[in-house]
């Protein structure tokens, strides 16, 4: 994602969102490269596609491997294999003690497939 794209989104009121995502990632940094990757990932989270697509990665598996290597403790928290972008935002909600979900449990939520379903190339994140 280009810096100009982020700047346009930040100017539209998403700078706080970027800062929150960056802080979440940095809190779980586990490598020397993690700081720069955290900036790239936080920026890509503002995109409209699946996170791996917005990062220009070939598939979700490569994203998972990168997160495991560079943000290991955060990676380990995603025990249900939730889609990464949704997982990051869920983590932010939990940090702020906000329940944005419509159901008390993911298992009974009508949006379950949007959070845990397959990420097909060419499809957009919801």
PyMOL commands that set and color helices and strands:
alter all, ss='L'
color gray80, all
select helices_A, chain A and resi 3-27+34-44+51-54+60-70+72-77+84-95+106-108+112-116
alter helices_A, ss='H'
color red, helices_A
deselect
rebuild
show_as cartoon
